[in-house]
Amino acid sequence: MRFSILTILTLVTTTLFGQTIQKCDGTVLLSTSEKIGKLNQKEVTEFLLTFGQECRNNVEYSEWSNELLFSLLDKQTDLTVKTIEKEEKIIEMDEFFDDLSSPIHDPINIKNIISKIEKIKFKKELKDKIIERLRTADGKTN
């Protein structure tokens, strides 16, 4: 009986709140890439939740998510940083910062992204960390 109730509650909860985002989820990356520039906060959150230490050895995921991260920061800067600020406790920030400081694709205008982020009002400590990682990234691409 308990098992039945637990199963029903799990199904109802999953239906009400959607599926749990999995680390290294390629379907989230595909959806993000198709809608980049037009994503909403929920979709940005879902993308950021795919980052995780377990993805480090997944080359395809790592390259694609890195490219999308910089594209998202360039095209939807305000929404992205505000989402990071709001969801900081559930995002694997160490992995996010690691990706941010190590761009994989060269044609990224990191100085432009830094300039956009400097103009946005959000938590100073987080802003400083993001800008510091982007400056590290810029040094690697020059």
Secondary structure, DSSP 4 states (H G I P E B T S, - for coil): -HHHHHHHHHHHHHHHH-PPPPTT-HHHHHHHHHHTTS--HHHHHHHHHT--GGGTT-HHHHHHHHHHHHHHHHHSHHHHHHHHHHHTTTS-HHHHHHHHTS-S-S---HHHHHHHHHTS-S-HHHHHHHHHHHHHHHHHH-
